[in-house]
Amino acid sequence: MPGELPAYTDAHIKAALLAAGASGTIYSLVMPESEAALAAIVEDRGRHFDMYREPWSQKQDDMHVAYFDQWTRWSRPVVDFPADLFPFRYPTAGASEGIFKVMAEYLATSRRDGFDPSIHIFDGEYEGFPAYAASLGMAVVRHDRQDWRTVASAMPEGAMFWISQPSAIDGMVWSDFPDFIERMAAECPGVPVIPDLTYVGSVARAFAIDLHAPNIPAFVISHSKPFGGYYHRVGGVFSRTGLPSLFGNKWFKNLQSLAWATGMMTRHGVFDLPRKYRAVQEEAARRVGSALGVPALAPADVMLLGIAPADDGQGDLVKQVFRGSREERVVRLCLTPAMTCLIDPGMAPLTGPSLLDSWANDRGAPA
C-alpha cells in the first residue's frame, strides 16, 4: 500500500536492532568532520549573516553554482559525465525532492502525451522510489536484479527506470551497472534511466560511474549519506533539459546547507572519509554481527552498511532486514549507531551508555 513502512521500522524490531548497535533504516553518520565544517560556517558570523542579507540584490540566485561546480570536481575520480550536456542544475532538499519532482514531471508528460506511466526498479532498491511513485498514483514494477539482461525486453512503452549506484540494495558498487545501461540504451532507447548517486562519497575503494549514455536524461545527488548531512537536506539534480517544477529552487534553497556541503567537499576528497573510517566500519560489523548471531556480517562498500548472505535459518529479527531477491538476497544493516559510539560515544548520549555497557558485558540483542 502507498505509504506502508518496512517491517524493520516497527518500534519493537527497531529497539531490538538498536540494542545490537544497528538499524534497518539507513541513517547518516554524523562525524566530527561534519560538525567541524558546520562550526566553521556559523562561527564566521559576518560571512554567515551576509549570505542572507540584501535579497533584493539577487546575489543569492547563483549561490548554488559553487556547490555544483565543487561537486563536479569532487566527484571526478568516480563520476564521468559530459558536464556540458547537463547544463540544468537544481539544488534540492536531499535526493528525495529531486526524485519526487522528476517523477512528477514524468507523470505530467504521460498525461500530456497519452501514455501509461510506470516506474521500474530492482527488487530491494531505495524505498523512496516506490513510495514517491505510489504517492503520485503510478504503477511500480519490481525486477529481480540477477535477471537484468532481460529487463530491457520487458520494458513497456513510456516506462521510466530508477537505479542507485552504489546500490541501495546491498550497499555495494554494482559491477553490471555499465552493461545494464548500455543494454537499456540499445534495446529500449525511449526508456529513461535515472541514476541516484546518493552513495557517491561513501565508498573507500576506487570505482567508476559512466553517465554518457543518451538514455540518462538526469541524475540525482545527495550529501545525506556521504557526509552525515541528512538533516541539512542538501542535494541536487543534473538534467539535460529544463525541469519547470525545480526552476524556483534557484531562489528557494538552503544557503547554509549548500555552504556546508561545499565546505565538506573542499575539506575532504571523495574517498577520504570512508577510507578514514573503514576500520571503524569493520569493527562495528564484527560487534553487530556477534550480537545478532550473524558472524558473517561484513562491511559493505558503502561505509554505513554491513551485509551478510541471507539464510532462511536466521532468526526472525534478522529476517526483517533481508534485501533483494532470490540468490542476491542479503542481510543489510545500517551500522551508524555502533560506528558513532566507536568514533565518539559523546555524539550518541541517548544510545551510547547502554550500547557500551552491552559490549562491556558481552551482551547483545537476541537473534
VEXTIDREN-573512 format. One record per residue (C-alpha): x, y, z. Coordinates in steps of 0.5 Angstrom, whole numbers, padded with zeros to 4 digits, always signed. Layout:
<pts>
XYZ/...
</pts>
This chain:
<pts>
+0000+0000+0000/+0002+0007-0001/+0006+0010+0005/+0007+0003+0008/+0013+0003+0012/+0018-0003+0012/+0017-0008+0018/+0024-0006+0021/+0021+0001+0023/+0016-0003+0028/+0018+0000+0035/+0020-0007+0038/+0024-0009+0032/+0028-0002+0032/+0029-0003+0039/+0032-0010+0038/+0037-0008+0033/+0039-0002+0036/+0041-0006+0042/+0046-0009+0038/+0048-0002+0035/+0045-0003+0028/+0038-0001+0025/+0034-0003+0019/+0033+0004+0017/+0039+0008+0014/+0041+0014+0018/+0047+0018+0016/+0054+0018+0020/+0055+0025+0023/+0062+0025+0024/+0067+0030+0028/+0069+0033+0021/+0061+0034+0019/+0061+0038+0026/+0067+0042+0024/+0065+0044+0018/+0059+0047+0020/+0062+0050+0026/+0067+0054+0021/+0061+0057+0018/+0057+0059+0023/+0063+0062+0027/+0064+0066+0022/+0059+0071+0024/+0060+0076+0019/+0060+0072+0013/+0055+0067+0015/+0050+0073+0016/+0052+0076+0010/+0049+0070+0006/+0042+0072+0008/+0043+0080+0007/+0040+0084+0001/+0036+0079-0002/+0033+0085-0007/+0040+0085-0010/+0039+0078-0012/+0046+0076-0010/+0043+0069-0007/+0041+0067-0014/+0047+0064-0016/+0050+0061-0009/+0048+0054-0011/+0053+0055-0017/+0059+0054-0013/+0056+0048-0010/+0055+0044-0017/+0062+0046-0019/+0065+0044-0013/+0061+0037-0013/+0063+0036-0021/+0071+0037-0019/+0070+0033-0012/+0066+0027-0016/+0071+0027-0022/+0075+0021-0019/+0069+0017-0019/+0063+0020-0024/+0065+0021-0031/+0059+0025-0035/+0059+0030-0040/+0058+0037-0036/+0056+0041-0042/+0050+0036-0044/+0048+0037-0036/+0047+0045-0036/+0041+0045-0032/+0043+0044-0024/+0038+0045-0019/+0039+0045-0011/+0034+0040-0007/+0033+0038+0000/+0037+0032-0001/+0036+0027-0006/+0028+0026-0004/+0026+0033-0007/+0029+0031-0014/+0027+0024-0014/+0020+0027-0013/+0020+0032-0018/+0023+0028-0023/+0018+0023-0022/+0012+0028-0022/+0014+0032-0029/+0015+0025-0032/+0007+0024-0030/+0005+0030-0033/+0009+0029-0039/+0005+0022-0039/-0002+0026-0039/+0000+0031-0044/+0003+0025-0049/-0002+0020-0047/+0002+0014-0045/+0001+0010-0039/+0007+0012-0034/+0010+0006-0030/+0016+0007-0025/+0021+0001-0026/+0026-0001-0020/+0030-0007-0018/+0027-0011-0012/+0030-0008-0006/+0032-0001-0008/+0032+0005-0004/+0025+0005-0001/+0024+0012-0003/+0023+0010-0011/+0017+0006-0010/+0014+0011-0004/+0014+0017-0009/+0012+0013-0015/+0006+0011-0011/+0004+0017-0008/+0003+0020-0015/-0001+0014-0017/+0004+0011-0021/+0005+0003-0022/+0011+0001-0019/+0014-0005-0023/+0020-0009-0019/+0025-0013-0023/+0030-0019-0020/+0037-0015-0021/+0040-0022-0023/+0035-0022-0029/+0038-0015-0031/+0040-0018-0038/+0032-0019-0040/+0030-0013-0037/+0030-0008-0043/+0026-0013-0047/+0020-0013-0041/+0020-0005-0041/+0013-0002-0044/+0013+0004-0048/+0013+0010-0044/+0017+0007-0038/+0022+0010-0033/+0027+0006-0029/+0031+0009-0023/+0037+0006-0020/+0042+0007-0015/+0050+0007-0016/+0053+0005-0011/+0047+0000-0010/+0042+0001-0004/+0040-0006-0005/+0046-0008-0001/+0051-0002-0001/+0056-0005-0006/+0058-0002-0012/+0054-0006-0018/+0059-0008-0023/+0054-0010-0028/+0051-0002-0028/+0055+0000-0034/+0053-0006-0038/+0046-0005-0036/+0046+0002-0038/+0048+0000-0045/+0043-0006-0046/+0038-0001-0044/+0040+0004-0049/+0041-0001-0054/+0034-0005-0053/+0029+0001-0051/+0033+0008-0052/+0026+0011-0051/+0026+0009-0043/+0030+0014-0039/+0034+0011-0034/+0035+0016-0028/+0041+0014-0023/+0041+0016-0016/+0048+0018-0014/+0047+0019-0006/+0052+0014-0004/+0058+0017-0008/+0063+0019-0003/+0061+0013+0002/+0066+0008-0001/+0073+0007+0000/+0075+0003-0006/+0076+0006-0013/+0071+0005-0018/+0068+0009-0023/+0061+0011-0026/+0060+0013-0033/+0054+0017-0035/+0055+0019-0042/+0049+0014-0045/+0044+0018-0048/+0038+0015-0044/+0041+0018-0038/+0037+0025-0038/+0038+0027-0031/+0041+0024-0025/+0041+0026-0017/+0046+0027-0012/+0046+0028-0004/+0050+0029+0002/+0046+0026+0007/+0050+0020+0007/+0057+0021+0005/+0058+0027+0010/+0053+0026+0015/+0048+0031+0013/+0041+0028+0013/+0038+0034+0017/+0042+0039+0013/+0038+0037+0007/+0042+0038+0001/+0043+0035-0006/+0041+0037-0013/+0039+0035-0020/+0043+0035-0026/+0039+0035-0032/+0040+0035-0040/+0033+0039-0040/+0030+0044-0036/+0025+0042-0030/+0020+0047-0029/+0018+0044-0022/+0025+0046-0020/+0026+0052-0023/+0024+0056-0017/+0030+0053-0013/+0035+0058-0015/+0031+0062-0010/+0028+0057-0005/+0034+0054-0003/+0038+0053+0004/+0044+0057+0004/+0047+0055+0010/+0047+0047+0008/+0050+0049+0001/+0056+0053+0004/+0057+0047+0009/+0057+0041+0003/+0061+0046-0001/+0066+0046+0005/+0066+0039+0006/+0068+0037-0001/+0073+0043+0000/+0076+0039+0006/+0075+0032+0004/+0076+0028-0002/+0071+0023-0005/+0075+0017-0002/+0078+0021+0005/+0072+0020+0010/+0070+0013+0008/+0078+0011+0008/+0079+0014+0015/+0073+0010+0018/+0074+0004+0014/+0077+0000+0021/+0071+0003+0025/+0066+0000+0020/+0070-0007+0020/+0070-0007+0028/+0062-0004+0028/+0060-0010+0023/+0064-0015+0028/+0061-0013+0034/+0054-0012+0031/+0054-0019+0028/+0056-0022+0034/+0050-0019+0038/+0045-0021+0033/+0048-0028+0031/+0051-0026+0024/+0058-0028+0025/+0059-0027+0017/+0057-0020+0018/+0062-0016+0014/+0063-0008+0011/+0059-0007+0005/+0063-0002+0000/+0058+0004+0003/+0061+0006+0010/+0055+0006+0013/+0053-0001+0012/+0054-0008+0014/+0052-0014+0010/+0052-0022+0010/+0049-0028+0006/+0041-0028+0008/+0039-0035+0010/+0032-0038+0012/+0035-0041+0018/+0037-0034+0021/+0033-0031+0027/+0026-0027+0026/+0029-0021+0028/+0035-0021+0022/+0030-0023+0017/+0027-0017+0018/+0033-0014+0014/+0033-0018+0008/+0034-0014+0002/+0034-0016-0005/+0031-0023-0009/+0033-0030-0009/+0040-0031-0010/+0042-0024-0009/+0038-0023-0002/+0043-0021+0003/+0042-0018+0011/+0043-0011+0010/+0044-0007+0017/+0046+0000+0018/+0052+0001+0023/+0051+0008+0024/+0049+0007+0032/+0055+0003+0033/+0060+0007+0029/+0058+0013+0032/+0060+0010+0039/+0066+0007+0037/+0068+0014+0034/+0066+0018+0040/+0061+0016+0045/+0059+0023+0047/+0056+0024+0040/+0051+0019+0042/+0049+0021+0049/+0042+0017+0048/+0045+0011+0046/+0052+0010+0048/+0051+0009+0055/+0047+0002+0054/+0051+0000+0048/+0058+0001+0051/+0055-0003+0057/+0052-0008+0053/+0059-0009+0049/+0063-0009+0056/+0059-0015+0059/+0059-0018+0052/+0051-0018+0051/+0047-0017+0045/+0040-0017+0042/+0037-0023+0041/+0037-0026+0034/
</pts>
